């Protein structure tokens, strides 16, 4: 399996370099280059039935009836037409700019043609793939692999077949026979043949099941082994909880907030440093819980750092925490990139001397000049904006402090394991007392006048409104509302009671506009998605989302979460004139629920895990074949298997686990995975 791929036939330096670009340097890597999808050519249709499959992909076996005819058409393009037939009838195939097809499609030869039937002409196909069939051969299921320039599907299939033709004893199976029997898994050589050279769809399913289970098993064993190996003694034990911070608030915590605070204090009073994710839907009260944790650490003699992804959010946290900490006799400071060097140097000095006990900031907290006297707790807000490495970099400012990360991206617990597997998990559910459910509606441009009247009504009642646009400025090619264009229009009516904020503005101008809106000095804030994360204006009661079809469901949910943060009834209006039925269905689904978990599941289903998770898994091993959107049952099964294995052999040191331990180490060391 460690044999270099260059040893296979037909592989020179150029092709070896092309394979390197897709992570393949050995035969083992090649066999782990799993197909992205399959073309099932085994389901062959007779030509006489193809007229009812217009626009669909089909597979047929046909013989070339006459020599291909070539002619030049508009623009100098080469058009080649050829008649093919089977026992049931004949049809025409058309190829464009393919001078080689004439030599390939010889009269009397039989091919498997695979492609999409024309949507307009009967019994007509444009540029189908043609595989010549020898006597007795039948079309099969063809794997489609990830590919780059310099490689092609035919070459990869040939090399995989060559690799699999080697003796099976060269492919050792890390999983013991008893485990295979217990979980009904194929041996590794059979599983590899099933996914690369399947005879039927069932083989693909059973082969993939084995490989997905194995990958998820290594992943979960590694999370346990590596996080256990890095688990540090608690150097910052906190004192018993007291109610001073809570008493400064006019409300009682929700049951889930109470539970999260108990879990956090249990960690910080325990034998090991805390490493916990606080996951809660928008508006569930994560900041209050973070404040309880911060106060607990500070009154125990330690410093606390809170890192936010944007300057706006950092300043908002400062506006919440600083007055409260001042009442408790605690000095705090804000550190953001837009501050002057002199201001930053002052804060560096106060942090190093221990004068400042709480520092709130952005990535500016990662500057090498910032040193702490006694950093005991690190809090990273909106975890998905950072990733493992950045929060680890902040944690390294101290001597293994407690770490609390927060996320408003609600995903199921099993899926959270895939993304934040190195963290213990606390979940906030339910809304804080006094908050009403936001009412959401989908309208089109025909409702514009009524919408503007509703906006007037909300402002007259003393509310404030966000209007979010997908673009900063007008774009002639896209018929979309732009923030600058809408701001100019609204200014004519509302004057300085409307403000504008977007990502291209200078930080000082953004801060000024945001501060005016927070203070209630303006009624309407026109913006782009820069206000997506964490902004808290309790008086805001209306969110208007222009061209709502341009946003993902989870993004819409985050934006909707900017309203409904006070006691007044709030509304979210989606404006979209998109005619697509799928789009209407998606946006209507959004309006039908405020359940963040239901929305994120739907978003995951629609967009796929790659788009949905983005860089959330940064720092954790990447999956080769497992899919966190569809393999949850196997994730649960492999999780129970991992726990069982570790209960008998906590470090996988026994002889029968040696091969598994090697695979786990390879997976995590290859990715350079770190836990803090």
C-alpha positions in Angstrom: 0.0 0.0 0.0 3.0 2.3 0.5 4.3 1.5 -3.0 4.8 4.9 -4.9 2.1 5.3 -7.6 4.9 6.0 -10.2 5.5 2.2 -10.1 2.2 1.6 -11.9 2.2 1.2 -15.6 2.0 4.4 -17.7 2.8 6.7 -14.8 5.7 9.2 -15.5 6.8 12.3 -13.6 4.1 14.5 -15.1 1.2 12.2 -14.3 2.7 11.5 -10.8 2.7 15.3 -10.2 -0.9 15.5 -11.3 -1.9 12.8 -8.9 0.0 14.6 -6.1 -2.3 17.6 -6.7 -5.3 15.4 -5.6 -3.4 13.9 -2.6 -2.3 10.6 -4.3 1.3 9.6 -4.0 1.1 5.8 -3.1 -1.1 2.9 -4.2 -2.8 3.1 -0.8 -3.7 6.8 -1.5 -5.1 5.7 -4.9 -7.4 3.1 -3.4 -8.6 5.8 -1.0 -9.4 8.1 -3.9 -13.1 7.1 -3.6 -15.6 7.8 -6.5 -17.6 11.1 -6.2 -20.5 9.4 -7.9 -21.4 6.6 -10.3 -22.8 6.3 -13.8 -25.0 3.3 -13.9 -24.7 2.1 -17.5 -25.9 -1.4 -16.7 -29.6 -0.3 -17.0 -29.7 -0.5 -20.8 -32.8 0.7 -22.7 -33.9 -0.3 -26.3 -34.0 2.5 -28.8 -37.7 2.2 -29.3 -38.3 3.2 -25.6 -36.1 6.3 -25.6 -38.7 8.7 -26.9 -40.3 8.7 -23.4 -37.0 9.6 -21.8 -36.4 13.0 -23.4 -34.0 15.1 -21.4 -32.9 12.1 -19.2 -29.6 10.3 -19.1 -29.8 6.9 -20.6 -27.6 3.9 -21.5 -28.0 2.0 -24.8 -26.1 -0.6 -26.8 -26.1 0.2 -30.5 -24.2 -0.7 -33.6 -22.9 2.0 -36.0 -25.1 1.7 -39.1 -23.3 4.2 -41.5 -20.1 6.2 -41.7 -20.2 9.5 -39.7 -21.0 12.5 -41.8 -19.1 15.8 -41.2 -19.9 19.4 -42.1 -19.1 22.9 -41.1 -21.8 25.0 -39.5 -22.2 28.6 -38.3 -19.0 30.0 -36.7 -16.8 27.4 -38.4 -17.7 24.6 -36.0 -17.4 21.0 -37.0 -20.6 19.0 -36.7 -20.5 15.2 -37.0 -23.7 13.1 -37.3 -23.9 9.3 -37.2 -26.8 6.8 -37.3 -26.8 3.9 -34.9 -29.3 1.1 -34.2 -30.3 -1.9 -32.3 -32.9 -4.6 -32.9 -35.7 -2.2 -31.9 -34.9 0.9 -34.1 -32.4 3.5 -35.1 -31.4 7.0 -33.9 -29.0 9.9 -34.6 -26.0 11.0 -32.6 -24.5 14.5 -33.0 -21.0 15.6 -32.0 -19.5 19.1 -32.1 -15.8 19.9 -32.7 -14.7 16.3 -32.2 -12.5 15.4 -35.2 -11.6 12.0 -33.6 -15.1 10.6 -33.3 -15.2 9.7 -37.0 -12.2 7.4 -36.6 -13.7 5.8 -33.4 -17.2 5.1 -34.6 -16.5 2.5 -37.4 -19.4 0.9 -39.3 -20.4 -2.5 -37.7 -18.8 -1.8 -34.3 -21.0 -2.0 -31.2 -20.8 0.6 -28.4 -22.4 1.4 -25.1 -23.6 5.0 -25.6 -24.3 7.0 -22.4 -25.6 10.5 -22.3 -28.7 12.8 -22.1 -31.5 12.5 -24.6 -32.3 15.7 -26.5 -35.2 17.7 -25.1 -36.5 18.8 -28.5 -35.8 16.2 -31.1 -37.1 12.6 -30.9 -34.4 9.8 -30.8 -31.5 12.2 -30.8 -28.6 12.5 -28.5 -25.8 15.1 -28.4 -22.2 14.0 -27.7 -22.8 10.8 -25.7 -19.8 9.0 -24.3 -19.0 5.9 -26.4 -17.4 2.8 -24.9 -16.6 0.0 -27.4 -17.9 -3.4 -26.3 -16.1 -6.6 -27.2 -18.0 -9.8 -27.7 -19.8 -10.9 -24.6 -19.1 -7.6 -22.7 -21.9 -5.7 -21.0 -22.1 -2.1 -19.8 -21.2 -1.7 -16.1 -21.5 0.8 -13.3 -18.7 3.3 -13.9 -17.1 5.2 -11.0 -16.5 9.0 -11.5 -13.4 10.2 -9.6 -12.1 13.6 -8.5 -9.9 14.7 -11.3 -7.4 17.5 -12.3 -5.7 18.6 -15.5 -3.3 15.9 -16.8 -5.6 13.0 -15.6 -8.8 11.5 -17.0 -11.4 9.0 -15.8 -10.3 6.2 -18.1 -6.7 6.5 -16.8 -7.8 6.5 -13.1 -10.1 3.6 -13.6 -7.3 1.5 -15.3 -4.8 2.3 -12.5 -7.3 1.5 -9.7 -8.1 -1.8 -11.5 -4.4 -2.6 -11.7 -3.9 -1.8 -8.0 -6.8 -4.0 -7.0 -5.5 -6.9 -9.1 -2.6 -7.3 -6.7 -2.8 -10.2 -4.2 -5.4 -9.4 -1.5 -2.8 -10.2 1.3 -1.1 -7.0 0.2 -4.1 -5.1 1.5 -4.1 -5.8 5.3 -7.3 -5.1 7.2 -6.8 -3.1 10.4 -10.2 -4.1 11.8 -10.2 -7.5 13.6 -12.5 -10.2 12.4 -14.7 -10.1 15.5 -15.4 -6.4 15.0 -16.3 -7.1 11.3 -18.8 -9.8 12.4 -20.3 -7.7 15.2 -21.0 -4.7 13.0 -21.7 -6.7 9.8 -18.9 -5.1 7.8 -17.1 -6.3 4.7 -13.3 -7.1 4.9 -11.3 -4.2 3.5 -10.2 -5.9 0.2 -13.8 -6.7 -0.6 -15.0 -3.3 0.4 -12.5 -1.6 -1.9 -13.5 -3.8 -4.8 -17.1 -3.0 -4.2 -16.7 0.8 -4.3 -14.2 0.9 -7.2 -15.5 -2.0 -9.4 -19.1 -2.5 -8.4 -21.3 -5.1 -10.1 -24.5 -3.6 -8.8 -25.9 -0.9 -6.5 -26.1 -3.1 -3.5 -22.3 -3.7 -3.7 -21.7 0.1 -3.6 -23.9 0.4 -0.5 -22.2 -2.4 1.5 -18.7 -1.4 0.4 -19.3 2.3 1.3 -20.9 1.2 4.6 -17.7 -0.5 5.7 -15.4 2.3 4.6 -17.5 5.1 6.1 -17.8 3.2 9.4 -14.0 2.7 9.5 -13.3 6.4 8.8 -15.7 7.6 11.5 -14.3 5.1 13.9 -10.8 6.4 13.5 -12.0 9.9 13.7 -13.8 9.3 17.0 -11.0 7.2 18.5 -8.6 10.0 17.6 -10.7 12.7 19.2 -10.7 10.8 22.4 -7.0 9.8 22.3 -5.6 13.1 21.1 -7.8 15.3 23.3 -7.1 13.0 26.3 -3.4 13.3 25.6 -3.7 17.1 25.5 -6.0 17.3 28.5 -4.3 19.5 31.0 -4.5 19.7 34.7 -6.7 22.5 36.0 -4.3 25.3 36.8 -7.1 27.8 37.4 -9.6 26.3 39.8 -12.5 28.8 40.4 -14.2 29.6 43.7 -17.8 28.6 44.4 -20.4 30.4 42.3 -22.0 33.5 43.8 -25.0 35.5 42.6 -23.4 39.0 42.3 -23.2 39.0 38.5 -26.7 37.5 38.1 -28.2 40.0 40.6 -27.3 42.9 38.3 -29.9 41.6 35.7 -33.6 42.3 35.8 -34.5 38.7 34.7 -34.2 35.2 35.9 -32.1 32.7 33.8 -33.9 30.1 31.7 -33.5 26.4 32.9 -31.0 25.8 30.0 -28.9 28.8 31.1 -28.9 27.6 34.6 -27.8 24.1 33.4 -25.0 25.6 31.2 -23.6 27.7 34.1 -23.6 24.6 36.3 -21.7 22.6 33.7 -19.2 25.4 33.2 -18.5 25.8 36.9 -18.2 22.1 37.3 -15.5 22.1 34.6 -13.6 25.0 36.0 -13.7 23.5 39.5 -12.7 20.0 38.3 -9.4 18.3 37.8 -8.9 19.3 34.1 -8.9 22.6 32.2 -12.3 23.3 30.6 -12.7 22.9 26.9 -16.4 23.6 26.3 -18.7 24.6 23.4 -21.8 26.7 24.4 -24.2 26.2 21.5 -27.4 28.2 21.4 -29.9 29.5 18.9 -29.9 33.2 18.1 -31.3 35.1 21.1 -31.0 32.2 23.5 -28.8 34.1 26.0 -25.3 32.9 25.5 -23.7 36.2 26.4 -25.2 36.1 29.9 -23.8 32.6 30.5 -20.4 33.8 29.3 -20.6 36.6 31.8 -21.3 34.2 34.6 -18.2 32.2 33.6 -16.0 35.4 33.2 -17.1 36.8 36.6 -16.4 33.4 38.3 -12.8 33.3 36.9 -12.1 37.0 37.7 -13.3 36.8 41.3 -11.1 33.7 41.7 -8.0 35.9 40.8 -7.6 35.3 37.1 -7.8 37.4 33.9 -10.4 36.7 31.1 -10.1 37.3 27.3 -13.2 37.5 25.1 -12.6 37.3 21.4 -15.3 38.3 18.8 -15.1 38.0 15.0 -15.9 41.6 14.2 -15.2 45.0 15.7 -18.9 45.8 15.8 -19.6 42.6 17.9 -16.5 43.3 20.1 -17.7 46.8 20.9 -21.2 45.5 21.6 -19.8 43.0 24.1 -17.8 45.8 25.7 -21.0 47.9 25.9 -22.7 45.0 27.8 -19.8 43.8 30.0 -18.0 47.0 31.0 -20.8 48.7 33.0 -21.6 45.4 34.8 -18.0 44.7 35.7 -17.5 48.3 36.8 -20.4 47.9 39.3 -18.6 44.8 40.6 -15.3 46.7 40.9 -13.6 45.0 38.0 -11.5 46.9 35.4 -12.1 45.9 31.8 -10.8 47.1 28.4 -11.6 46.9 24.7 -8.8 46.1 22.2 -9.6 46.4 18.5 -7.6 46.9 15.3 -8.9 50.5 14.6 -7.4 51.8 17.9 -4.3 54.0 17.8 -0.9 52.4 18.7 -0.8 54.6 21.8 -4.2 53.2 23.0 -3.1 49.7 22.3 0.2 50.1 24.2 -1.7 51.3 27.2 -3.8 48.2 27.2 -0.8 45.9 26.6 0.7 47.4 29.8 -2.4 47.0 31.9 -2.9 43.4 30.7 0.7 42.4 31.5 0.6 44.1 35.0 -2.8 42.5 35.8 -4.5 45.9 36.3 -7.1 44.9 33.6 -9.0 41.7 34.5 -11.2 41.4 31.4 -10.1 42.2 27.9 -12.6 42.1 25.0 -11.4 42.3 21.4 -11.2 41.0 17.9 -8.2 39.2 16.3 -6.2 42.0 17.8 -6.0 39.8 20.9 -3.7 37.5 19.0 -1.0 40.2 18.6 2.3 39.1 20.0 2.6 42.3 22.0 -0.4 41.3 24.2 0.7 39.4 27.3 -1.3 38.5 30.4 -0.3 38.4 34.0 -2.6 35.4 34.8 -5.0 34.4 32.0 -7.4 31.9 33.4 -10.3 31.8 30.9 -10.6 32.4 27.1 -14.0 32.9 25.5 -14.3 32.8 21.7 -17.7 34.1 20.4 -19.2 32.8 17.1 -16.8 29.8 17.1 -17.4 29.0 13.4 -15.8 32.3 12.4 -12.4 31.3 13.9 -11.7 27.5 13.9 -9.5 25.4 16.1 -6.2 27.1 15.4 -7.2 30.7 16.2 -8.8 29.9 19.5 -5.7 27.7 20.3 -3.5 30.7 19.5 -5.4 32.8 22.0 -5.3 30.1 24.6 -1.5 30.0 24.2 -1.4 33.5 25.7 -1.8 31.8 29.1 -0.6 28.6 30.7 -3.4 26.3 29.6 -6.4 28.4 30.6 -10.0 27.3 30.5 -11.6 27.6 27.1 -15.3 28.4 26.4 -16.4 28.8 22.7 -19.8 30.0 21.7 -21.8 29.3 18.5 -25.2 30.4 17.3 -25.1 27.8 14.5 -27.6 25.2 15.8 -26.6 21.7 14.6 -27.6 18.3 16.1 -25.4 16.9 18.9 -24.2 14.1 16.7 -23.2 16.5 14.0 -21.5 18.8 16.5 -19.2 15.9 17.3 -18.0 16.0 13.7 -17.3 19.7 13.8 -16.3 20.4 17.4 -15.3 16.9 18.5 -12.6 18.1 20.9 -15.1 20.1 23.0 -17.7 19.2 25.7 -21.1 20.5 24.7 -23.6 22.7 26.5 -26.8 23.5 24.6 -29.1 26.5 25.3 -32.7 26.1 24.1 -35.8 28.2 24.5 -36.1 32.0 24.6 -35.4 34.2 27.6 -38.4 35.4 29.6 -40.6 38.0 27.9 -39.5 37.5 24.4 -42.2 36.8 21.8 -41.8 34.6 18.7 -40.8 36.6 15.6 -43.5 36.5 12.9 -42.1 35.9 9.4 -43.7 36.6 6.0 -42.7 36.1 2.3 -43.8 38.9 -0.1 -42.9 39.9 -3.7 -42.3 43.4 -5.2 -46.1 43.8 -5.6 -46.3 44.4 -1.8 -43.6 47.2 -1.8 -46.1 50.0 -1.0 -47.8 48.0 1.8 -44.3 47.1 3.1 -43.2 50.8 3.3 -46.5 51.6 5.1 -45.8 48.8 7.6 -42.3 50.2 8.1 -43.8 53.7 8.8 -46.2 52.1 11.3 -43.4 50.3 13.2 -41.3 53.4 13.4 -44.3 55.5 14.6 -44.9 53.0 17.4 -41.3 53.6 18.5 -39.6 50.6 16.9 -36.5 50.4 14.7 -35.9 48.5 11.5 -33.1 46.8 9.7 -33.2 46.5 5.9 -30.6 44.1 4.5 -29.5 44.0 0.9 -27.3 41.4 -0.9 -25.1 44.0 -2.6 -23.2 47.1 -1.4 -23.6 49.0 -4.6 -25.6 48.9 -7.8 -24.6 46.3 -10.4 -26.1 46.6 -13.9 -25.7 42.9 -14.6 -27.7 41.9 -11.5 -31.3 43.0 -10.9 -30.8 43.2 -7.1 -31.3 45.8 -4.4 -28.1 47.5 -3.3 -27.6 49.0 0.1 -26.3 52.3 -1.2 -29.1 52.7 -3.8 -31.8 51.9 -1.1 -30.2 54.2 1.4 -30.3 57.1 -1.1 -34.0 56.4 -1.8 -34.9 56.2 1.9 -32.9 59.3 2.8 -35.2 61.4 0.6 -38.1 60.6 2.9 -36.4 60.0 6.3 -33.4 62.2 6.2 -30.9 61.5 8.9 -33.2 59.1 10.6 -31.8 56.4 8.3 -28.2 55.1 8.4 -26.0 52.9 6.2 -23.5 50.3 7.1 -21.6 47.8 4.9 -18.3 46.0 4.7 -16.5 48.4 2.3 -16.9 51.4 4.7 -14.1 52.5 7.0 -14.3 51.1 10.5 -14.9 54.5 12.1 -17.9 55.2 9.8 -19.3 51.8 10.5 -18.9 52.2 14.3 -20.6 55.7 14.1 -23.6 54.4 12.1 -24.0 51.4 14.4 -23.7 53.5 17.6 -26.4 55.9 16.3 -28.7 52.9 15.7 -28.0 51.3 19.1 -28.6 54.7 20.8 -31.9 55.2 19.0 -30.7 58.3 17.1 -31.8 56.8 13.8 -34.8 54.5 13.1 -33.7 52.6 10.0 -30.3 50.8 9.4 -29.7 49.8 5.8 -26.9 47.3 5.6 -25.4 44.2 4.0 -24.9 40.9 6.0 -22.3 42.7 8.1 -25.0 42.8 10.8 -25.5 39.0 10.6 -23.7 38.1 13.8 -24.6 39.0 17.3 -25.7 42.6 17.0 -28.1 43.3 19.9 -30.6 46.2 19.6 -33.6 45.3 21.8 -35.7 48.1 20.3 -35.4 46.8 16.8 -38.8 45.2 15.8 -38.6 44.8 12.0 -36.1 43.0 9.7 -36.7 43.4 5.9 -34.5 41.1 3.8 -34.3 42.2 0.2 -33.8 39.6 -2.6 -34.1 36.9 0.1 -33.4 34.2 -2.4 -29.8 35.2 -2.3 -29.2 34.1 1.2 -28.9 30.6 2.7 -31.4 29.5 5.3 -29.0 29.5 8.2 -27.9 33.0 7.1 -31.5 34.2 7.0 -32.0 32.7 10.5 -29.0 34.6 11.8 -30.3 37.9 10.3 -33.8 37.3 11.7 -32.2 36.9 15.1 -31.2 40.6 15.1 -34.9 41.4 16.0 -37.1 40.0 18.7 -34.5 40.7 21.3 -36.8 42.9 23.5 -40.4 42.5 24.7 -42.1 44.0 21.7 -43.6 41.9 18.9 -41.1 41.6 16.1 -41.4 40.8 12.4 -39.2 39.5 9.6 -40.3 40.2 6.0 -38.6 38.3 3.1 -38.9 40.2 -0.2 -38.4 38.0 -3.3 -39.9 37.9 -6.7 -38.0 34.8 -7.7 -40.3 32.5 -9.7 -38.5 29.2 -8.9 -40.8 26.8 -7.1 -37.8 25.4 -5.2 -36.9 28.9 -4.0 -40.5 29.7 -3.0 -40.6 26.3 -1.1 -37.3 27.0 0.7 -38.3 30.6 1.8 -41.8 29.5 2.8 -40.3 26.8 4.9 -38.1 29.4 6.6 -41.2 31.5 7.4 -43.0 28.5 8.9 -40.5 27.9 11.7 -38.2 29.7 14.1 -36.5 26.4 15.2 -32.9 26.9 14.4 -32.2 23.1 14.4 -34.9 22.5 11.8 -33.6 25.3 9.7 -30.0 24.2 9.8 -31.0 20.6 8.9 -33.0 21.9 5.9 -30.0 24.1 4.9 -27.6 21.2 5.2 -30.0 19.0 3.1 -30.3 21.7 0.4 -26.7 23.0 0.3 -24.7 20.0 1.2 -22.1 19.7 4.0 -19.3 21.4 2.1 -21.1 24.7 1.7 -22.9 24.5 5.0 -19.9 23.9 7.2 -17.4 26.0 5.3 -14.3 26.2 7.4 -15.8 25.1 10.7 -13.8 21.9 10.6 -10.6 23.9 10.2 -8.0 22.0 12.2 -9.8 18.7 12.4 -9.2 15.8 10.0 -11.2 16.0 6.7 -13.4 13.1 5.7 -12.5 11.1 2.5 -15.8 9.2 2.2 -18.0 9.9 5.2 -20.6 12.6 4.9 -21.8 14.3 8.1 -25.2 15.1 6.4 -26.2 11.6 5.5 -24.1 9.2 7.7 -25.5 10.0 11.1 -26.6 6.4 11.8 -23.1 5.2 11.1 -21.7 8.0 13.2 -23.8 6.8 16.1 -22.8 3.2 15.6 -19.1 3.9 15.2 -19.3 6.1 18.3 -20.6 3.2 20.4 -17.9 1.0 18.9 -15.2 3.5 19.8 -16.4 3.9 23.4 -16.5 0.1 23.8 -12.9 -0.3 22.4 -11.5 2.4 24.7 -13.2 1.0 27.7 -11.1 -2.2 27.3 -8.0 -0.5 25.9 -7.9 3.2 26.8 -4.8 4.0 24.7 -5.2 1.3 22.1 -1.9 -0.3 23.3 -2.9 -3.9 23.0 -1.5 -6.0 20.1 -4.9 -6.5 18.5 -5.4 -2.7 18.3 -2.0 -1.8 17.0 -3.0 -1.5 13.3 -6.0 0.7 14.3 -3.8 2.9 16.5 -1.5 3.4 13.5 -4.4 4.4 11.3 -5.7 6.9 13.9 -2.3 8.4 14.3 -1.9 8.7 10.5 -5.3 10.5 10.1 -4.7 13.0 12.9 -0.9 13.6 12.3 -1.5 14.0 8.5 -3.8 16.9 9.2 -1.5 18.4 11.8 -4.5 18.4 14.2 -4.1 20.3 17.4 -6.3 20.6 20.5 -5.9 23.2 23.1 
